[in-house]
Amino acid sequence: MPVQIPSKRAPSHDDLARLLQSCTDLERAKRIHSRIHDSIAHGSGIILANLCVAMYARSYARAGHLDQAQRLFHAMPFWQRDVVTWTTMIAAYAQNQRLDEAQALFLSTPEHNAVSWNAMIQAYAACGYLSKAKACFNTMPATDIVSWNILLSAYAESMLLEEVTLLFNSMPQWDLVSWNTFLAANAHSGHLYYAKRIFDEMPEHGSCSRSVMIYAYVHAGSVEDATKNVPLGEDDVASGNAIISGWSQAGDVQRAKLAFDSMGRRDLVTWNALLATYAHNGMLVAAAATLDKMPESDVVTWITMISAYSHHGHVEEAERVFASAPGGNMMTWNAMLSAYAHNGCAASAESLFRTMPRRDRVSCNTMIATFSQAGKLGKSEEVFFQLLPNEEKGITSWNAMIEAYARNGHLGDARKLLELMPEWNAVTWTTMLGVFADAGLVEDAKSLFDLAPEKDCVCCNAMIQAFVVTGLLEEAEAMVSSLPYATIYVWSTMVGAYANSVKLQEAEAMFFAMPERNVTCWNVLITAYATNGQLETSRNVFDRMPERDVVSWSTLVSSFAHGGHHREDSMGIFRDMELEGDCAPDAIFFLSILNASRQQGLVDQASHFFTLMSAEHGILPWQEHYNAMVDTLGRAGRIAAAEELINNMPFESQVATWGSLLTSCKRFSDRSKRASLASKNILEMDPTNCAPYLL
């Protein structure tokens, strides 16, 4: 509840302080500031002045605009600023990736104590400069537990598990934050065994510890074990929220809803978790109904809905949500910008970008990538070199521009920009390794890898992937063998690589050599057998799986479809899935069913599932579902029905859509106006496409 000031007396400093501490809304911040301006101007309260700076730092920093906070800071008499004032502004600059200003402010601070040093370490870490964060830590006259935890968290967020382990073991003391960070680092790296050991050794468990441990089980594909092995505290809302998110990630909407219904107390995060469950599993009708029932909403709510509609190609619905969201929050603007970018609407994205009231680093990074994908490298350069101020160029911005050069074939410019970067991070290395691998320059990738100062698991994973992409499996296996530990991702990558190279024996050996397996590993093995034509073995592995998710079922459907099995297989798999009730079908599953029906020429079955997904499961079809149906109808000779479906699609049609119709016209010698229309639309969208000339 907002703090209310009694109306029958003048507000005291305590009243004003409570108002300032509770304020996160930009417009409200301005009103409060104007009310207490005179008190601050006359120097009647250093606490109020500091709280004002903090308030603007919170409100304006989130909006990507710090001018007001800066003006207030510089208007304060020098003698009135204390360590809180200085560290608040340092943190605000760091939050907005304005590291140069954060450094300058730190150096001009009249005296440094542990708080100001920690603020600077946090600033370096927030901007991705881990070596500078470590150097700052080593320079401190005296460190405290907060200093250690900031550095520990920085390494953990960069997935540097070996460094996290060494630092944790060298700490003079640990608190609950230290334990939680160490636990989270192992959980996020997929090491369930070590995460469980850490959890059991912890002197105490908070809701955060339990939530992280639940995540570890979820990450390992063992949500059921999380509900059994992690004791939930009474009214532990955070852990309950983690369980909902866990079932959501596993694709089990039904159990996520049951977990939601069983919670005695819910908060906004709970509602957002349920909303995200429906949204991420393609159940947009249920998501919209949940939004209508929510007692309150926040920026996460609106971003979830915008992103959900965007992910499934419903740009107009995303625009409607954006229009109804409270204005002024930079994150919702960025979400809509990403929605346009995700759906290839470069012109709409540019229009929104040019009219945004403010732009931040995220906005600019999005447009660098959007222009790059549209082949407009010059506009990417304009955003990076002209519109994005140097003080706001974070590592993510540099990485985005390097990828833009690489995507458009300018490897020389990518290398030059790489050399100009003030510092590289794991993303920089993986981006460039991927660039060289995609270009077939594996020797260049290996040379770059050899230059890496810290060959962590992320960097090694990227190099292994580069070997796999270029078919150098022996080199990839040698690197896996040299690693002190390999993540589940690495093992799964190798299983898939051997399977794709028709080396099933090696794929089997790699799978059974895994120290631990999750549902993703089993799914890869199913695909491996199916890829090599062993469908019965693939089905047997599926039946032996300790736990399945919706991807498992989708993989099985796709495997049998590629193997040319008859109608009962896909229908039978769907019935088995419904009978077992372990997880609900999602959009990907229905796409697998539609593709299977298409390959088998089962147009009535495809029509049944196309209707079923929205009518009974609340999943709105994507562009890909419509394309599959258009192709299925066309292959069956129902060309008029295919054309009608294209005209009624809630999306802009694609080259592939009209290409399917044109192919069907050719197959059935249909030289009507629809064939000419298909040719015309294909050439308008892709003038270099030769398909229309082959009719």
C-alpha positions as CSV (number, residue, x, y, z in Angstrom):
1,M,0.0,0.0,0.0
2,P,1.3,3.5,-0.8
3,V,2.4,5.6,2.2
4,Q,-0.3,8.2,3.1
5,I,0.7,11.5,4.7
6,P,-1.8,12.7,7.3
7,S,-3.8,15.6,5.9
8,K,-4.1,17.6,9.2
9,R,-0.5,18.4,9.7
10,A,2.5,19.3,7.7
11,P,4.5,16.2,6.6
12,S,7.5,15.5,8.7
13,H,10.9,14.4,7.4
14,D,10.0,10.8,8.3
15,D,6.8,11.0,6.3
16,L,8.7,12.4,3.3
17,A,11.5,9.8,3.7
18,R,8.9,7.0,3.6
19,L,7.4,8.4,0.5
20,L,10.8,8.7,-1.2
21,Q,11.8,5.2,-0.3
22,S,8.5,3.7,-1.7
23,C,8.5,5.6,-4.9
24,T,9.4,3.9,-8.2
25,D,7.1,5.7,-10.6
26,L,8.7,8.5,-12.6
27,E,5.8,11.0,-12.6
28,R,5.2,10.5,-8.9
29,A,8.9,11.0,-8.3
30,K,8.6,14.5,-9.9
31,R,5.6,15.4,-7.7
32,I,7.3,14.4,-4.5
33,H,10.5,16.2,-5.5
34,S,8.6,19.4,-6.1
35,R,6.9,19.1,-2.7
36,I,10.2,18.8,-0.8
37,H,12.4,21.0,-3.0
38,D,12.4,23.9,-0.6
39,S,13.5,21.7,2.3
40,I,16.4,20.3,0.3
41,A,17.4,23.7,-1.1
42,H,17.7,25.2,2.4
43,G,19.8,22.3,3.5
44,S,17.4,21.1,6.1
45,G,17.9,17.4,5.4
46,I,20.8,15.5,4.0
47,I,18.8,12.3,4.4
48,L,16.0,13.7,2.2
49,A,18.5,14.9,-0.4
50,N,20.2,11.4,-0.6
51,L,16.8,9.7,-0.8
52,C,15.9,12.1,-3.7
53,V,19.0,11.2,-5.6
54,A,18.3,7.5,-5.0
55,M,14.7,8.0,-6.0
56,Y,15.6,9.6,-9.3
57,A,18.4,7.0,-9.9
58,R,15.8,4.2,-9.5
59,S,13.0,5.9,-11.6
60,Y,15.2,7.5,-14.3
61,A,17.8,4.8,-14.5
62,R,15.1,2.3,-15.4
63,A,13.9,4.6,-18.1
64,G,17.5,5.1,-19.3
65,H,17.6,8.8,-18.5
66,L,19.7,10.1,-15.7
67,D,19.7,13.9,-16.3
68,Q,17.4,14.7,-13.4
69,A,19.4,12.6,-11.0
70,Q,22.6,14.3,-12.2
71,R,21.2,17.8,-11.9
72,L,20.0,17.1,-8.3
73,F,23.4,15.6,-7.4
74,H,25.3,18.5,-8.7
75,A,22.9,21.0,-7.2
76,M,23.7,19.6,-3.7
77,P,26.4,21.6,-1.8
78,F,29.6,19.6,-1.9
79,W,29.7,19.4,1.9
80,Q,26.2,18.0,2.0
81,R,27.0,14.9,-0.1
82,D,27.9,11.8,2.0
83,V,29.0,8.3,1.0
84,V,25.4,7.3,0.2
85,T,25.1,10.2,-2.3
86,W,28.3,9.3,-4.1
87,T,27.7,5.5,-4.2
88,T,24.1,6.0,-5.3
89,M,25.2,7.9,-8.4
90,I,28.0,5.5,-9.1
91,A,25.5,2.6,-9.1
92,A,23.1,4.6,-11.3
93,Y,25.8,5.2,-13.9
94,A,26.8,1.5,-13.8
95,Q,23.2,0.4,-14.2
96,N,23.1,2.3,-17.5
97,Q,26.5,1.1,-18.7
98,R,28.1,4.6,-18.3
99,L,31.3,3.3,-16.8
100,D,33.5,6.2,-17.7
101,E,31.3,8.5,-15.6
102,A,31.1,6.0,-12.8
103,Q,34.9,5.8,-12.7
104,A,35.3,9.6,-12.8
105,L,32.8,10.0,-9.9
106,F,34.6,7.3,-7.9
107,L,37.9,9.1,-8.4
108,S,36.5,12.4,-7.3
109,T,34.9,11.0,-4.1
110,P,36.5,12.9,-1.2
111,E,37.0,9.7,0.8
112,H,36.7,6.0,0.0
113,N,35.4,3.4,2.3
114,A,34.2,-0.2,1.8
115,V,30.8,1.0,0.5
116,S,32.3,3.2,-2.3
117,W,34.9,0.5,-3.2
118,N,32.1,-2.1,-3.4
119,A,30.0,0.2,-5.6
120,M,32.9,0.5,-8.0
121,I,33.5,-3.3,-8.1
122,Q,29.7,-3.7,-8.8
123,A,30.0,-1.1,-11.6
124,Y,32.8,-3.0,-13.3
125,A,30.9,-6.2,-12.9
126,A,27.6,-4.8,-14.2
127,C,29.3,-3.6,-17.3
128,G,31.0,-7.0,-17.9
129,Y,34.6,-6.0,-17.1
130,L,35.5,-8.8,-14.8
131,S,39.3,-8.3,-14.9
132,K,38.8,-4.7,-13.8
133,A,36.4,-5.8,-11.1
134,K,39.0,-8.2,-9.8
135,A,41.7,-5.5,-10.0
136,C,39.5,-3.1,-8.0
137,F,38.9,-5.8,-5.4
138,N,42.6,-6.5,-5.1
139,T,43.3,-2.8,-4.7
140,M,40.9,-2.3,-1.7
141,P,42.6,-1.5,1.5
142,A,40.3,-3.9,3.3
143,T,37.6,-6.1,1.9
144,D,34.4,-7.2,3.6
145,I,31.9,-9.9,3.0
146,V,30.0,-7.7,0.6
147,S,33.1,-7.2,-1.5
148,W,33.6,-11.0,-1.8
149,N,30.0,-11.6,-2.6
150,I,29.9,-9.0,-5.4
151,L,32.9,-10.6,-7.1
152,L,31.6,-14.1,-6.5
153,S,28.3,-13.1,-8.1
154,A,30.1,-11.5,-11.1
155,Y,31.9,-14.7,-11.8
156,A,28.7,-16.7,-11.3
157,E,26.7,-14.5,-13.7
158,S,29.4,-15.0,-16.3
159,M,29.1,-18.8,-15.9
160,L,32.8,-19.1,-14.7
161,L,32.2,-22.0,-12.4
162,E,35.8,-22.9,-11.9
163,E,36.6,-19.3,-10.8
164,V,33.5,-19.3,-8.6
165,T,34.6,-22.5,-6.8
166,L,38.1,-21.2,-6.2
167,L,36.9,-17.8,-4.9
168,F,34.3,-19.4,-2.7
169,N,36.8,-21.7,-1.1
170,S,39.2,-18.8,-0.5
171,M,36.7,-16.6,1.3
172,P,37.5,-15.9,4.9
173,Q,33.8,-16.3,5.8
174,W,30.5,-17.1,4.2
175,D,27.0,-15.8,4.7
176,L,23.7,-16.9,3.2
177,V,24.3,-14.7,0.1
178,S,27.7,-16.5,-0.5
179,W,26.1,-20.0,-0.2
180,N,23.2,-19.0,-2.5
181,T,25.5,-17.6,-5.1
182,F,27.7,-20.8,-5.1
183,L,24.6,-22.9,-5.2
184,A,23.1,-20.9,-8.1
185,A,26.4,-21.1,-10.1
186,N,26.4,-24.9,-9.9
187,A,22.6,-25.1,-10.6
188,H,22.9,-22.9,-13.7
189,S,25.8,-24.9,-15.0
190,G,23.7,-28.0,-14.9
191,H,25.6,-29.8,-12.1
192,L,22.7,-31.2,-10.1
193,Y,24.9,-33.5,-8.0
194,Y,27.1,-30.7,-6.8
195,A,24.2,-28.4,-6.3
196,K,22.5,-30.9,-4.1
197,R,25.7,-31.4,-2.0
198,I,26.0,-27.7,-1.5
199,F,22.4,-27.4,-0.6
200,D,22.7,-30.2,2.0
201,E,25.9,-28.6,3.5
202,M,24.3,-25.1,3.9
203,P,24.0,-24.1,7.5
204,E,20.5,-22.6,6.8
205,H,18.0,-22.5,3.9
206,G,16.0,-19.4,2.9
207,S,13.3,-19.2,0.3
208,C,16.1,-18.1,-2.2
209,S,18.1,-21.3,-1.5
210,R,15.1,-23.5,-2.0
211,S,14.1,-21.7,-5.2
212,V,17.6,-22.1,-6.6
213,M,17.6,-25.8,-5.7
214,I,14.3,-26.2,-7.4
215,Y,15.8,-24.5,-10.5
216,A,18.7,-27.1,-10.4
217,Y,16.2,-29.9,-10.6
218,V,14.2,-28.2,-13.3
219,H,17.4,-27.5,-15.3
220,A,18.2,-31.2,-15.0
221,G,14.7,-32.1,-16.2
222,S,13.7,-33.5,-12.8
223,V,10.8,-31.3,-11.6
224,E,9.2,-34.3,-9.9
225,D,12.3,-34.7,-7.8
226,A,12.2,-31.1,-6.9
227,T,8.8,-31.4,-5.3
228,K,10.0,-34.5,-3.4
229,N,13.4,-33.4,-2.2
230,V,13.2,-29.7,-1.5
231,P,11.3,-29.0,1.7
232,L,9.1,-26.0,1.2
233,G,8.5,-23.6,4.1
234,E,5.1,-22.6,5.3
235,D,3.7,-19.9,3.0
236,D,6.9,-20.1,1.0
237,V,5.6,-18.1,-2.0
238,A,9.0,-17.9,-3.7
239,S,9.5,-21.6,-3.8
240,G,5.9,-22.2,-4.9
241,N,6.6,-19.7,-7.8
242,A,9.7,-21.7,-8.7
243,I,7.7,-24.9,-8.9
244,I,5.2,-23.3,-11.2
245,S,8.0,-22.0,-13.4
246,G,9.6,-25.5,-13.3
247,W,6.5,-27.3,-14.6
248,S,6.1,-24.5,-17.2
249,Q,9.7,-25.1,-18.5
250,A,8.9,-28.8,-18.6
251,G,5.9,-28.1,-20.7
252,D,3.5,-29.5,-18.2
253,V,0.8,-26.8,-18.0
254,Q,-1.6,-28.9,-16.1
255,R,0.8,-29.5,-13.2
256,A,1.8,-25.8,-13.2
257,K,-1.9,-24.9,-12.8
258,L,-2.3,-27.4,-10.0
259,A,0.7,-25.9,-8.2
260,F,-0.8,-22.5,-8.6
261,D,-4.2,-23.6,-7.3
262,S,-2.6,-25.3,-4.3
263,M,-0.8,-22.2,-3.1
264,G,-2.3,-20.7,0.1
265,R,-0.8,-17.3,-0.6
266,R,0.0,-15.8,-4.0
267,D,1.7,-12.6,-5.0
268,L,2.2,-10.8,-8.3
269,V,5.1,-13.0,-9.2
270,T,2.8,-16.1,-8.8
271,W,0.3,-14.6,-11.2
272,N,3.1,-13.7,-13.7
273,A,4.5,-17.2,-13.4
274,L,1.1,-18.7,-14.4
275,L,0.7,-16.1,-17.2
276,A,4.2,-17.0,-18.5
277,T,3.3,-20.7,-18.3
278,Y,0.4,-20.3,-20.7
279,A,2.3,-17.8,-22.9
280,H,5.5,-19.8,-23.2
281,N,3.5,-23.0,-24.1
282,G,1.6,-21.2,-26.8
283,M,-1.8,-21.1,-25.0
284,L,-2.4,-17.5,-25.7
285,V,-6.2,-17.7,-25.2
286,A,-5.6,-18.9,-21.6
287,A,-2.9,-16.3,-21.1
288,A,-5.3,-13.5,-22.1
289,A,-8.0,-14.9,-19.8
290,T,-5.4,-15.0,-16.9
291,L,-4.4,-11.4,-17.6
292,D,-8.1,-10.4,-17.2
293,K,-8.3,-12.1,-13.8
294,M,-5.0,-10.7,-12.4
295,P,-5.6,-8.5,-9.4
296,E,-2.7,-6.3,-10.4
297,S,-0.1,-6.1,-13.1
298,D,3.4,-4.7,-13.6
299,V,5.9,-4.3,-16.4
300,V,6.7,-8.0,-16.4
301,T,3.1,-8.7,-17.0
302,W,2.9,-6.5,-20.1
303,I,6.3,-7.7,-21.4
304,T,5.2,-11.3,-21.1
305,M,2.1,-10.8,-23.2
306,I,3.9,-8.7,-25.8
307,S,6.7,-11.3,-26.1
308,A,4.2,-14.2,-26.2
309,Y,2.2,-12.7,-29.1
310,S,5.4,-11.7,-30.8
311,H,6.9,-15.2,-30.5
312,H,3.9,-16.7,-32.2
313,G,3.7,-14.1,-34.9
314,H,0.7,-12.2,-33.7
315,V,2.2,-8.7,-34.2
316,E,-1.1,-6.9,-34.2
317,E,-2.1,-8.4,-30.8
318,A,1.3,-7.4,-29.4
319,E,0.6,-3.9,-30.6
320,R,-2.8,-3.9,-28.9
321,V,-1.2,-5.0,-25.6
322,F,1.6,-2.4,-26.0
323,A,-1.1,0.4,-26.6
324,S,-2.9,-0.6,-23.4
325,A,0.2,-0.8,-21.2
326,P,1.0,2.1,-18.9
327,G,3.2,4.5,-20.8
328,G,6.6,5.8,-19.9
329,N,8.4,2.5,-19.2
330,M,11.4,1.9,-21.4
331,M,11.2,-1.9,-21.0
332,T,7.7,-2.1,-22.7
333,W,9.0,0.1,-25.6
334,N,11.9,-2.3,-25.9
335,A,9.7,-5.3,-25.8
336,M,7.6,-3.9,-28.7
337,L,10.7,-3.1,-30.6
338,S,11.9,-6.7,-30.1
339,A,8.5,-7.9,-31.3
340,Y,8.9,-6.1,-34.6
341,A,12.5,-7.3,-34.9
342,H,11.6,-11.0,-34.1
343,N,8.9,-11.0,-36.8
344,G,11.1,-9.4,-39.5
345,C,9.2,-6.1,-39.4
346,A,12.3,-3.9,-39.9
347,A,10.3,-0.9,-41.2
348,S,7.9,-0.9,-38.2
349,A,10.9,-1.4,-35.8
350,E,12.7,1.6,-37.3
351,S,9.6,3.7,-37.2
352,L,9.1,2.9,-33.5
353,F,12.8,3.4,-32.8
354,R,12.8,6.9,-34.4
355,T,9.7,8.0,-32.4
356,M,10.7,6.6,-29.0
357,P,10.7,9.3,-26.3
358,R,14.0,7.9,-25.1
359,R,16.4,5.3,-26.3
360,D,18.8,3.2,-24.3
361,R,21.5,0.7,-24.9
362,V,18.9,-2.1,-25.3
363,S,17.0,-0.2,-27.9
364,C,20.1,0.5,-29.9
365,N,21.4,-3.1,-29.6
366,T,18.0,-4.3,-30.9
367,M,18.2,-2.0,-33.9
368,I,21.8,-2.9,-34.7
369,A,20.7,-6.6,-35.0
370,T,17.5,-5.7,-36.8
371,F,19.2,-3.7,-39.5
372,S,21.9,-6.3,-39.8
373,Q,19.3,-9.1,-40.4
374,A,17.6,-6.9,-43.0
375,G,20.9,-6.5,-44.8
376,K,21.1,-2.8,-43.9
377,L,24.6,-2.8,-42.4
378,G,25.0,1.0,-42.9
379,K,22.1,1.7,-40.6
380,S,23.6,-0.7,-38.0
381,E,26.8,1.4,-38.2
382,E,24.8,4.6,-37.8
383,V,23.2,3.4,-34.6
384,F,26.4,2.1,-33.2
385,F,28.8,4.9,-34.1
386,Q,26.4,7.9,-34.1
387,L,23.2,7.3,-32.1
388,L,24.7,5.3,-29.2
389,P,26.9,7.5,-27.0
390,N,30.3,6.1,-26.3
391,E,29.7,6.2,-22.5
392,E,26.7,3.9,-23.0
393,K,28.5,1.3,-25.3
394,G,28.6,-1.8,-23.2
395,I,30.1,-5.1,-24.2
396,T,26.8,-6.2,-25.5
397,S,26.8,-3.3,-28.0
398,W,30.2,-4.1,-29.3
399,N,29.2,-7.8,-29.6
400,A,26.1,-6.8,-31.5
401,M,28.1,-4.8,-34.0
402,I,30.7,-7.5,-34.5
403,E,27.9,-10.0,-35.2
404,A,26.3,-7.5,-37.6
405,Y,29.6,-7.3,-39.6
406,A,30.0,-11.1,-39.5
407,R,26.4,-11.7,-40.6
408,N,26.9,-9.5,-43.7
409,G,30.1,-11.2,-44.6
410,H,32.4,-8.3,-43.4
411,L,34.8,-10.5,-41.4
412,G,37.7,-8.0,-41.8
413,D,35.6,-5.3,-40.2
414,A,34.5,-7.7,-37.5
415,R,38.1,-8.4,-36.7
416,K,39.1,-4.7,-36.7
417,L,36.2,-3.9,-34.3
418,L,37.2,-6.8,-32.1
419,E,40.7,-5.2,-31.7
420,L,39.2,-1.9,-30.8
421,M,37.0,-3.3,-28.0
422,P,38.1,-2.1,-24.5
423,E,37.5,-5.6,-23.1
424,W,36.1,-9.0,-24.3
425,N,33.7,-11.3,-22.5
426,A,32.5,-14.8,-23.0
427,V,29.9,-13.7,-25.5
428,T,32.6,-12.0,-27.6
429,W,34.6,-15.1,-27.8
430,T,31.7,-17.4,-28.6
431,T,30.4,-14.9,-31.2
432,M,33.6,-14.8,-33.1
433,L,34.2,-18.5,-32.8
434,G,30.7,-19.1,-34.2
435,V,31.4,-16.6,-37.0
436,F,34.6,-18.4,-38.1
437,A,32.9,-21.8,-37.8
438,D,29.9,-20.8,-39.9
439,A,32.4,-19.5,-42.5
440,G,34.3,-22.8,-42.4
441,L,37.4,-21.1,-41.0
442,V,38.0,-23.6,-38.3
443,E,41.7,-22.8,-38.2
444,D,41.0,-19.2,-37.5
445,A,38.5,-20.2,-34.8
446,K,41.2,-22.4,-33.2
447,S,43.7,-19.6,-33.3
448,L,41.3,-17.2,-31.6
449,F,40.5,-19.9,-29.0
450,D,44.2,-20.3,-28.2
451,L,44.3,-16.5,-27.5
452,A,41.5,-16.7,-24.9
453,P,43.0,-15.7,-21.5
454,E,40.4,-17.8,-19.7
455,K,39.3,-21.0,-21.4
456,D,36.1,-21.5,-19.3
457,C,33.4,-24.0,-20.1
458,V,31.4,-21.4,-22.2
459,C,34.5,-20.8,-24.4
460,C,35.3,-24.5,-24.7
461,N,31.7,-25.3,-25.6
462,A,31.9,-22.8,-28.4
463,M,35.1,-24.3,-29.8
464,I,33.6,-27.8,-29.6
465,Q,30.5,-26.6,-31.5
466,A,32.9,-25.1,-34.1
467,F,34.5,-28.5,-34.6
468,V,31.2,-30.2,-34.8
469,V,29.8,-27.7,-37.3
470,T,32.8,-28.2,-39.6
471,G,32.7,-32.0,-39.2
472,L,35.9,-32.4,-37.2
473,L,34.4,-34.8,-34.7
474,E,37.8,-36.3,-33.6
475,E,39.0,-32.9,-32.6
476,A,35.7,-32.2,-30.8
477,E,36.0,-35.4,-28.9
478,A,39.6,-34.7,-27.9
479,M,38.6,-31.3,-26.5
480,V,35.7,-32.9,-24.5
481,S,38.2,-35.4,-23.1
482,S,40.6,-32.6,-22.1
483,L,37.9,-30.7,-20.1
484,P,38.1,-31.0,-16.3
485,Y,34.3,-31.3,-16.5
486,A,31.9,-31.2,-19.4
487,T,28.4,-29.8,-19.1
488,I,25.3,-31.8,-20.2
489,Y,25.1,-29.5,-23.2
490,V,28.5,-30.6,-24.4
491,W,27.7,-34.3,-24.0
492,S,24.4,-33.9,-25.8
493,T,26.1,-31.9,-28.6
494,M,28.5,-34.8,-29.2
495,V,25.7,-37.4,-29.2
496,G,23.8,-35.4,-31.8
497,A,27.0,-34.8,-33.9
498,Y,27.8,-38.5,-34.1
499,A,24.2,-39.4,-35.0
500,N,24.2,-36.8,-37.8
501,S,27.4,-38.3,-39.1
502,V,25.9,-41.8,-39.2
503,K,28.1,-42.9,-36.3
504,L,25.5,-44.4,-34.1
505,Q,27.9,-46.6,-32.2
506,E,29.9,-43.6,-31.1
507,A,26.7,-41.7,-30.3
508,E,25.6,-44.6,-28.0
509,A,29.0,-44.8,-26.3
510,M,29.0,-41.0,-25.7
511,F,25.4,-41.2,-24.2
512,F,26.2,-44.1,-21.8
513,A,29.5,-42.4,-20.7
514,M,27.6,-39.4,-19.4
515,P,28.1,-38.9,-15.7
516,E,24.5,-37.6,-15.4
517,R,21.6,-37.3,-17.9
518,N,18.5,-35.1,-18.1
519,V,15.5,-35.3,-20.4
520,T,17.3,-33.3,-23.1
521,C,20.0,-36.0,-23.4
522,W,17.3,-38.7,-23.8
523,N,15.6,-36.7,-26.4
524,V,18.9,-36.4,-28.4
525,L,19.3,-40.2,-28.2
526,I,15.8,-40.8,-29.5
527,T,16.6,-38.5,-32.5
528,A,19.9,-40.3,-33.0
529,Y,18.3,-43.7,-33.5
530,A,15.5,-42.2,-35.6
531,T,18.1,-40.4,-37.8
532,N,19.8,-43.7,-38.5
533,G,16.6,-45.5,-39.3
534,Q,16.2,-47.5,-36.1
535,L,12.6,-46.4,-35.3
536,E,11.8,-49.4,-33.1
537,T,14.9,-48.8,-31.0
538,S,13.9,-45.1,-30.8
539,R,10.5,-46.1,-29.5
540,N,12.1,-48.5,-27.0
541,V,14.3,-45.7,-25.6
542,F,11.3,-43.4,-25.4
543,D,9.4,-46.1,-23.4
544,R,12.4,-46.4,-21.0
545,M,12.8,-42.7,-20.3
546,P,12.7,-41.9,-16.6
547,E,10.9,-38.7,-17.3
548,R,9.4,-37.2,-20.5
549,D,8.6,-33.6,-21.6
550,V,6.6,-32.4,-24.5
551,V,9.8,-32.3,-26.6
552,S,10.1,-36.1,-26.1
553,W,6.6,-36.6,-27.6
554,S,7.3,-34.2,-30.5
555,T,10.6,-35.9,-31.3
556,L,8.8,-39.3,-31.4
557,V,6.1,-38.0,-33.8
558,S,8.7,-36.4,-36.1
559,S,10.9,-39.5,-36.0
560,F,8.0,-41.8,-37.1
561,A,6.9,-39.3,-39.7
562,H,10.3,-39.2,-41.4
563,G,10.4,-43.0,-41.3
564,G,7.2,-43.1,-43.4
565,H,5.0,-44.9,-40.8
566,H,1.3,-45.1,-41.3
567,R,-1.6,-43.1,-39.8
568,E,-1.9,-45.0,-36.5
569,D,1.6,-43.9,-35.4
570,S,1.0,-40.1,-35.0
571,M,-2.6,-40.6,-33.9
572,G,-1.6,-43.3,-31.5
573,I,1.2,-41.2,-30.0
574,F,-1.2,-38.3,-29.5
575,R,-3.6,-40.7,-27.7
576,D,-0.8,-42.1,-25.5
577,M,0.2,-38.6,-24.6
578,E,-3.3,-37.7,-23.5
579,L,-3.8,-40.9,-21.6
580,E,-0.5,-40.6,-19.6
581,G,-1.2,-36.9,-18.8
582,D,2.4,-36.2,-17.9
583,C,2.4,-33.0,-20.0
584,A,0.1,-31.1,-22.3
585,P,0.8,-30.7,-26.1
586,D,2.3,-27.3,-27.1
587,A,2.6,-25.5,-30.4
588,I,5.7,-27.4,-31.4
589,F,4.0,-30.7,-30.8
590,F,1.1,-29.7,-33.0
591,L,3.5,-28.5,-35.7
592,S,5.2,-32.0,-35.6
593,I,1.7,-33.6,-36.0
594,L,0.9,-31.3,-38.9
595,N,4.2,-32.0,-40.6
596,A,3.7,-35.8,-40.1
597,S,0.2,-35.6,-41.6
598,R,1.5,-33.6,-44.5
599,Q,4.2,-36.1,-45.3
600,Q,1.7,-38.9,-45.1
601,G,-0.9,-37.1,-47.2
602,L,-3.4,-37.2,-44.4
603,V,-5.3,-33.9,-45.1
604,D,-8.3,-34.7,-42.9
605,Q,-6.1,-35.6,-39.9
606,A,-4.1,-32.4,-40.4
607,S,-7.4,-30.4,-40.5
608,H,-8.5,-32.1,-37.3
609,F,-5.4,-31.2,-35.4
610,F,-5.2,-27.7,-36.8
611,T,-8.7,-27.0,-35.4
612,L,-8.1,-29.0,-32.2
613,M,-5.1,-26.9,-31.1
614,S,-7.0,-23.7,-30.7
615,A,-10.5,-25.1,-30.0
616,E,-9.6,-27.5,-27.2
617,H,-6.1,-26.4,-26.1
618,G,-6.2,-22.7,-26.5
619,I,-3.1,-22.6,-28.7
620,L,-3.2,-20.0,-31.5
621,P,-1.6,-21.3,-34.7
622,W,1.8,-19.8,-35.8
623,Q,2.8,-18.9,-39.3
624,E,4.4,-22.3,-39.5
625,H,1.2,-24.1,-38.7
626,Y,-0.6,-22.2,-41.5
627,N,2.2,-22.9,-43.9
628,A,2.0,-26.6,-43.1
629,M,-1.8,-26.6,-43.7
630,V,-1.5,-24.7,-46.9
631,D,1.0,-27.2,-48.2
632,T,-1.1,-30.2,-47.0
633,L,-4.2,-28.9,-48.7
634,G,-2.3,-28.1,-51.9
635,R,-0.7,-31.6,-52.0
636,A,-4.2,-33.1,-51.8
637,G,-5.4,-31.0,-54.7
638,R,-7.5,-28.7,-52.5
639,I,-6.0,-25.6,-54.1
640,A,-9.0,-23.3,-53.6
641,A,-9.1,-24.2,-49.9
642,A,-5.3,-23.5,-49.6
643,E,-5.8,-20.1,-51.2
644,E,-8.7,-19.3,-48.9
645,L,-6.6,-20.2,-45.9
646,I,-3.8,-17.9,-47.0
647,N,-6.2,-15.0,-47.4
648,N,-7.6,-15.6,-43.9
649,M,-4.2,-15.8,-42.2
650,P,-3.7,-13.3,-39.3
651,F,-0.1,-12.8,-40.7
652,E,1.5,-11.3,-43.7
653,S,2.1,-14.2,-46.0
654,Q,5.7,-15.4,-46.7
655,V,7.5,-16.5,-49.8
656,A,7.3,-20.1,-48.5
657,T,3.5,-19.8,-48.3
658,W,3.0,-18.7,-51.8
659,G,5.6,-21.1,-53.0
660,S,3.6,-24.0,-51.6
661,L,0.5,-22.8,-53.5
662,L,2.5,-22.3,-56.7
663,T,4.0,-25.8,-56.5
664,S,0.5,-27.3,-56.0
665,C,-0.8,-25.3,-59.0
666,K,2.0,-26.8,-61.1
667,R,1.5,-30.4,-59.8
668,F,-2.2,-30.3,-60.7
669,S,-1.8,-28.2,-63.8
670,D,-3.9,-25.4,-62.3
671,R,-3.1,-22.3,-64.5
672,S,-5.8,-20.1,-63.1
673,K,-5.5,-16.6,-61.7
674,R,-4.3,-18.0,-58.3
675,A,-1.1,-19.3,-59.9
676,S,-0.4,-15.9,-61.4
677,L,-1.2,-14.3,-58.1
678,A,1.2,-16.6,-56.3
679,S,4.0,-15.8,-58.8
680,K,3.4,-12.1,-58.5
681,N,3.5,-12.2,-54.7
682,I,6.7,-14.3,-54.7
683,L,8.5,-11.9,-57.0
684,E,7.4,-8.9,-55.0
685,M,8.8,-10.4,-51.8
686,D,11.9,-11.9,-53.4
687,P,12.8,-10.7,-56.9
688,T,15.7,-13.2,-57.2
689,N,13.4,-16.2,-56.7
690,C,13.3,-18.3,-59.9
691,A,10.3,-20.5,-58.8
692,P,7.6,-18.4,-60.7
693,Y,9.5,-18.9,-64.0
694,L,9.4,-22.7,-63.7
695,L,5.6,-22.9,-63.9
